C-alpha cells in the first residue's frame, strides 16, 4: 500500500500503530527476561532494553538501534508526543522496521540456541 492510501485509511493507520506497540512491548519483555535471568540487569526503558542486549552481545548494535527507534515510535504512539505522525510511522515501518524485527527475532533465537 502506498503512503497516500495508508494515510487515508484510518483502520490501516490504527492497525499499524497497535502493531508497533505490541511488537515493541513483546520484544522488550523478551529482552527484559533475558537481561534479568542471564545478567541480573533491569533496564529502565524500552530503548535501554535493546541497547543493553547489544552491550551483552545478544543482538547487534545495528539491530539494537533499529529496535530502539521502534521503541521511540511506540512512545510517540502511547504518549502522543506532539501528535502522532502517521507518515513517519509508515516510513519507518516500511524502510527498516519490518526487517529489524525479523533480524531481532533471528539474533535472539541464535543466542537462545547456544549452549550455556
C-alpha positions as CSV (number, residue, x, y, z in Angstrom):
1,X,0.0,0.0,0.0
2,X,1.4,3.4,-0.8
3,X,1.6,6.2,1.7
4,X,-1.4,8.2,0.4
5,X,-3.7,5.2,0.7
6,X,-2.3,4.4,4.1
7,X,-2.8,7.9,5.4
8,X,-6.4,7.9,4.0
9,X,-7.3,4.6,5.6
10,X,-8.0,5.1,9.3
11,X,-8.2,1.4,10.0
12,X,-4.8,0.7,8.5
13,X,-3.2,3.6,10.4
14,X,-4.6,2.4,13.7
15,X,-3.7,-1.2,13.0
16,X,-0.1,-0.1,12.3
17,X,0.1,1.9,15.5
18,X,-1.3,-1.0,17.5
19,X,1.1,-3.5,15.9
20,X,4.1,-1.3,16.6
21,X,3.1,-1.1,20.3
22,X,2.6,-4.8,20.6
23,X,5.8,-5.7,18.8
24,X,7.9,-3.4,20.8
25,X,6.4,-4.4,24.1
26,X,6.7,-8.1,23.4
27,X,10.3,-7.7,22.1
28,X,11.2,-5.6,25.2
29,X,9.6,-8.1,27.5
30,X,11.7,-10.9,26.0
31,X,14.8,-8.7,26.3
32,X,14.0,-7.9,29.9
33,X,13.6,-11.6,30.7
34,X,17.0,-12.4,29.2
35,X,18.8,-9.5,30.8
36,X,17.3,-10.3,34.3
37,X,17.8,-14.0,34.1
38,X,21.3,-14.1,32.5
39,X,22.8,-10.8,33.7
40,X,20.7,-9.7,36.7
41,X,20.1,-6.4,34.9
42,X,16.9,-4.4,34.9
43,X,16.7,-1.8,32.1
44,X,14.6,1.3,32.9
45,X,13.1,1.9,29.4
46,X,12.2,0.1,26.3
47,X,15.1,1.8,24.4
48,X,17.5,0.8,27.1
49,X,16.5,-2.9,26.8
50,X,17.7,-3.1,23.2
51,X,20.9,-1.2,23.8
52,X,21.8,-3.4,26.8
53,X,21.1,-6.5,24.7
54,X,23.7,-5.2,22.2
55,X,26.2,-4.4,25.0
56,X,25.9,-8.1,26.1
57,X,26.3,-9.4,22.6
58,X,22.9,-10.8,22.3
59,X,21.9,-8.7,19.3
60,X,24.0,-6.5,17.0
61,X,24.3,-2.8,17.6
62,X,22.6,-2.1,14.3
63,X,19.5,-4.1,15.3
64,X,19.6,-2.6,18.8
65,X,19.5,0.9,17.3
66,X,16.7,0.0,14.9
67,X,14.6,-1.6,17.7
68,X,15.3,1.5,19.9
69,X,14.0,3.6,17.1
70,X,10.8,1.5,17.0
71,X,10.6,1.9,20.8
72,X,10.6,5.7,20.2
73,X,7.8,5.3,17.8
74,X,5.9,3.2,20.4
75,X,6.4,6.0,22.9
76,X,5.1,8.6,20.4
77,X,2.0,6.5,19.8
78,X,1.4,5.8,23.5
79,X,2.1,9.2,24.9
80,X,1.0,11.2,21.8
81,X,4.1,13.3,21.9
82,X,3.4,16.4,19.7
83,X,0.7,14.3,17.9
84,X,1.2,11.1,16.1
85,X,2.9,11.3,12.8
86,X,1.4,8.5,10.7
87,X,3.7,9.3,7.7
88,X,6.7,8.7,9.9
89,X,5.2,5.5,11.3
90,X,4.6,4.3,7.7
91,X,8.1,5.2,6.5
92,X,10.0,3.8,9.5
93,X,8.0,0.6,9.4
94,X,8.4,0.1,5.7
95,X,12.0,1.3,5.4
96,X,13.7,-0.6,8.2
97,X,11.2,-1.6,10.9
98,X,10.0,-4.9,9.5
99,X,13.5,-6.1,8.7
100,X,14.7,-5.0,12.1
101,X,12.0,-7.1,13.8
102,X,12.9,-10.1,11.7
103,X,16.6,-9.7,12.5
104,X,15.9,-9.2,16.2
105,X,14.0,-12.5,16.3
106,X,16.8,-14.3,14.4
107,X,19.5,-12.9,16.6
108,X,17.7,-13.7,19.8
109,X,16.9,-17.2,18.5
110,X,20.7,-17.6,17.8
111,X,21.5,-16.5,21.3
112,X,18.9,-18.8,22.9
113,X,20.1,-21.8,20.9
114,X,23.7,-21.6,22.2
115,X,24.8,-24.0,24.9
116,X,25.1,-22.3,28.3
